Amino acid sequence: MHLKQLLEQYSHTAATGIPEWMIGCYKRRSISFANGMTDAKTHVFWLQGRNLTIDLRLPQITDQIQKPWQSCTQQEIHQLANYEGWFADTKWEHQILSWSGGTSFQIHNRWPEPAILNRVGDCMLEYSPNNTYVEDWRLKSRKPGPLVSLELLEETNLTTGECRHRRGALIINGDWAGLVLGRAEEIITDVENVQIRNLLKQNDYEPDLCAQVFNFETSVAQGNLDAGFKITHSTKASRLDQSLFTLEGFEFDQAKNEIIHTFDDNDEIVQRRFIIDTFESSFNYHPTTAWVAESKHWFEQEHQTLGRYLDIVD
């Protein structure tokens, strides 16, 4: 069944979750640190469902490695090992957003602090509780559209019986979508908070370990439920400009309350099993927020100067 058809037949809204003003796809404009320095070049995406987050962080385009790890030098593998992509469960409590569980390309937590959030218009500001940094995020999903938030249990090659990925997520925020495919086997180390880049170096970039490390994908795509979603940013360069996933082959397993996606991949049959966070055919994404009457009057009164250079920014 086509995903759009499944959404129309089996729409389901999560009973609980974060406030709706947080939901959507955001691209980071900048991060500013307590040392007075700012990064506006790293490509960072945040896709938010009702209870799940997908996060992707990549170098600027000119610094990204445009080939698979098997063709890379050790220096290039070191660069690939610094990429970031993950999904996690989200919790909103005492006006603070925190993350837990999920799975990540990095095997230690690079972002341990929860978030203090404030949104004005299409701008979400995220503050570190310890004033370590502030991030400026901009909403990309700006018009009503589907809201799909699914947690991947497993991806299996039915032709060979091999488990290709365990744990992950699929989030669709209107015309943006993100996919995380976790490793089939967890990386176990004796050292706490070890960096992937250091682990690979310590093991002389052993091919089997590299294969395990890079058996992970986080991709972000743009499109729609009619034409599909084309990947614009990914931890895997080979996936760029490809379809994020095929729209056909979806079904709802009522007995297990799971969504099953079965598709052909290079003449082999692959199946993904998802737990439903939320599965909504339409959600009202808004690039604006409410303001009090006095503020609106002030803005209208001073619009000749306040509105002189207004524009939508990425």
RASULTA-V619677 format. One record per residue. N is the residue number from 1. RES is the residue in one small letter. PHI is phi in whole degrees, -180 to 180 (* if undefined). D_FIRST is the distance of its C-alpha to the first C-alpha in Angstrom with 1 decimal. Layout:
N_RES_PHI_D_FIRST, N_RES_PHI_D_FIRST
This chain:
1_m_*_0.0, 2_h_-69_3.8, 3_l_-58_6.4, 4_k_-62_8.4, 5_q_-66_6.7, 6_l_-63_6.6, 7_l_-61_10.1, 8_e_-69_11.3, 9_q_-88_10.6, 10_y_-127_11.8, 11_s_-59_14.2, 12_h_-146_17.0, 13_t_-108_20.3, 14_a_-58_22.4, 15_a_-70_25.7, 16_t_-133_27.9, 17_g_164_28.0, 18_i_-72_30.0, 19_p_-60_31.4, 20_e_-66_29.0, 21_w_-71_31.4, 22_m_-90_30.5, 23_i_-73_26.7, 24_g_146_25.6, 25_c_-100_25.8, 26_y_-121_29.5, 27_k_-117_31.5, 28_r_-74_34.9, 29_r_-89_37.8, 30_s_-167_40.5, 31_i_-131_41.9, 32_s_-119_45.6, 33_f_-105_47.5, 34_a_-65_50.7, 35_n_-84_52.7, 36_g_87_52.3, 37_m_-100_49.8, 38_t_-131_46.5, 39_d_-113_43.5, 40_a_-119_41.6, 41_k_-108_40.3, 42_t_-61_37.8, 43_h_-85_34.2, 44_v_-130_32.7, 45_f_-120_29.3, 46_w_-132_28.5, 47_l_-110_25.0, 48_q_-123_25.3, 49_g_-91_22.9, 50_r_-76_24.4, 51_n_-139_25.5, 52_l_-130_24.6, 53_t_-122_26.1, 54_i_-116_25.3, 55_d_-134_28.5, 56_l_-133_29.2, 57_r_-135_32.9, 58_l_-132_34.0, 59_p_-64_37.3, 60_q_-61_37.8, 61_i_-52_36.3, 62_t_-67_39.6, 63_d_-103_39.9, 64_q_-80_36.5, 65_i_-81_36.4, 66_q_-102_34.5, 67_k_-155_34.1, 68_p_-69_32.9, 69_w_-60_35.2, 70_q_-62_36.3, 71_s_-99_38.0, 72_c_-95_39.6, 73_t_-76_43.2, 74_q_-62_44.1, 75_q_-64_44.7, 76_e_-70_41.2, 77_i_-62_39.6, 78_h_-58_41.7, 79_q_-67_40.1, 80_l_-60_36.5, 81_a_-71_37.4, 82_n_-96_38.2, 83_y_-65_34.7, 84_e_-134_32.9, 85_g_-162_29.4, 86_w_-163_28.2, 87_f_-132_26.2, 88_a_-156_27.9, 89_d_-77_28.0, 90_t_-113_29.9, 91_k_-140_32.6, 92_w_-109_34.6, 93_e_-151_38.0, 94_h_56_41.4, 95_q_64_40.1, 96_i_-130_39.1, 97_l_-99_35.7, 98_s_-131_35.4, 99_w_-126_33.0, 100_s_-153_32.7, 101_g_65_30.7, 102_g_73_27.8, 103_t_-151_28.5, 104_s_-140_30.3, 105_f_-62_31.3, 106_q_-74_34.9, 107_i_-100_36.1, 108_h_-127_38.5, 109_n_-89_37.9, 110_r_-78_39.0, 111_w_-129_38.6, 112_p_-77_40.0, 113_e_-82_41.1, 114_p_-71_39.0, 115_a_-121_38.6, 116_i_-100_40.5, 117_l_-115_38.4, 118_n_-146_39.5, 119_r_-119_37.6, 120_v_-131_39.2, 121_g_60_37.1, 122_d_-93_34.6, 123_c_-103_36.9, 124_m_-106_36.2, 125_l_-101_39.3, 126_e_-115_39.1, 127_y_-107_42.4, 128_s_-73_43.5, 129_p_-58_45.4, 130_n_-98_48.2, 131_n_58_48.3, 132_t_-75_47.4, 133_y_-158_45.1, 134_v_-135_43.2, 135_e_-112_39.9, 136_d_-109_39.0, 137_w_-109_35.3, 138_r_-123_33.8, 139_l_-67_30.6, 140_k_-98_28.2, 141_s_-86_25.4, 142_r_-108_27.7, 143_k_-138_25.7, 144_p_-56_23.2, 145_g_-175_19.6, 146_p_-67_16.8, 147_l_-127_18.1, 148_v_-120_16.0, 149_s_-140_18.1, 150_l_-126_16.9, 151_e_-102_19.3, 152_l_-75_18.5, 153_l_-87_20.1, 154_e_-164_19.8, 155_e_-116_18.3, 156_t_-124_19.1, 157_n_-82_19.5, 158_l_-70_18.5, 159_t_-70_20.5, 160_t_-104_23.7, 161_g_82_23.2, 162_e_-81_24.3, 163_c_-81_23.4, 164_r_-92_23.0, 165_h_-148_22.8, 166_r_-124_23.6, 167_r_68_23.1, 168_g_160_21.9, 169_a_-161_19.9, 170_l_-130_17.3, 171_i_-126_18.6, 172_i_-118_17.6, 173_n_-117_20.5, 174_g_65_19.9, 175_d_-97_20.2, 176_w_-125_21.1, 177_a_-147_19.2, 178_g_-136_20.6, 179_l_-136_19.7, 180_v_-122_22.1, 181_l_-121_22.1, 182_g_-78_25.1, 183_r_-71_27.4, 184_a_-65_26.9, 185_e_-127_30.5, 186_e_-70_32.5, 187_i_-85_35.6, 188_i_-105_38.6, 189_t_-130_41.9, 190_d_-89_45.4, 191_v_-109_45.9, 192_e_-76_44.6, 193_n_58_43.0, 194_v_-73_43.2, 195_q_-81_41.8, 196_i_-54_39.3, 197_r_-60_41.6, 198_n_-74_44.6, 199_l_-62_42.9, 200_l_-65_42.1, 201_k_-64_45.6, 202_q_-63_47.3, 203_n_-103_45.5, 204_d_54_46.4, 205_y_54_42.8, 206_e_-58_42.2, 207_p_-57_39.2, 208_d_-65_37.5, 209_l_-68_37.8, 210_c_-59_36.6, 211_a_-61_33.5, 212_q_-68_32.8, 213_v_-60_33.6, 214_f_-90_31.4, 215_n_-83_28.3, 216_f_-152_27.0, 217_e_-138_25.0, 218_t_-129_24.9, 219_s_-132_23.5, 220_v_-122_23.2, 221_a_-138_21.4, 222_q_-127_21.5, 223_g_162_19.1, 224_n_-163_16.4, 225_l_-78_12.7, 226_d_-94_13.2, 227_a_-98_15.2, 228_g_95_14.3, 229_f_-119_17.1, 230_k_-99_20.1, 231_i_-70_22.3, 232_t_-109_25.7, 233_h_-144_27.3, 234_s_-159_26.9, 235_t_-71_29.0, 236_k_-116_28.1, 237_a_-59_29.5, 238_s_-65_27.5, 239_r_-91_24.3, 240_l_-61_25.8, 241_d_70_24.2, 242_q_-91_21.1, 243_s_-69_17.5, 244_l_-64_17.2, 245_f_-163_13.7, 246_t_-78_10.9, 247_l_-81_8.3, 248_e_-92_5.5, 249_g_94_5.1, 250_f_-93_5.0, 251_e_-151_6.1, 252_f_-108_9.4, 253_d_-92_12.4, 254_q_-65_14.8, 255_a_-63_17.7, 256_k_-100_17.9, 257_n_56_16.5, 258_e_-123_14.5, 259_i_-104_11.2, 260_i_-110_10.2, 261_h_-123_9.2, 262_t_-118_9.8, 263_f_-153_10.9, 264_d_-93_14.0, 265_d_-133_17.1, 266_n_54_20.2, 267_d_68_19.4, 268_e_-122_18.7, 269_i_-93_15.7, 270_v_-119_15.3, 271_q_-132_13.8, 272_r_-115_14.2, 273_r_-115_14.8, 274_f_-123_15.4, 275_i_-89_17.6, 276_i_-88_16.9, 277_d_-86_19.8, 278_t_-147_18.5, 279_f_-146_15.2, 280_e_-121_16.3, 281_s_-72_15.0, 282_s_-149_18.6, 283_f_-137_21.7, 284_n_-91_25.0, 285_y_-72_26.2, 286_h_-128_29.9, 287_p_-83_32.2, 288_t_-122_35.1, 289_t_-128_36.8, 290_a_-73_39.3, 291_w_-137_43.0, 292_v_-74_46.1, 293_a_-59_48.0, 294_e_-63_50.9, 295_s_-67_48.8, 296_k_-64_47.1, 297_h_-62_50.5, 298_w_-60_51.9, 299_f_-63_49.0, 300_e_-66_49.5, 301_q_-66_53.2, 302_e_-103_53.1, 303_h_-64_50.2, 304_q_-60_52.4, 305_t_-101_52.9, 306_l_-64_49.9, 307_g_-97_47.5, 308_r_-60_49.3, 309_y_-127_46.9, 310_l_-63_43.7, 311_d_-158_40.5, 312_i_-89_37.1, 313_v_-110_37.3, 314_d_-82_34.9
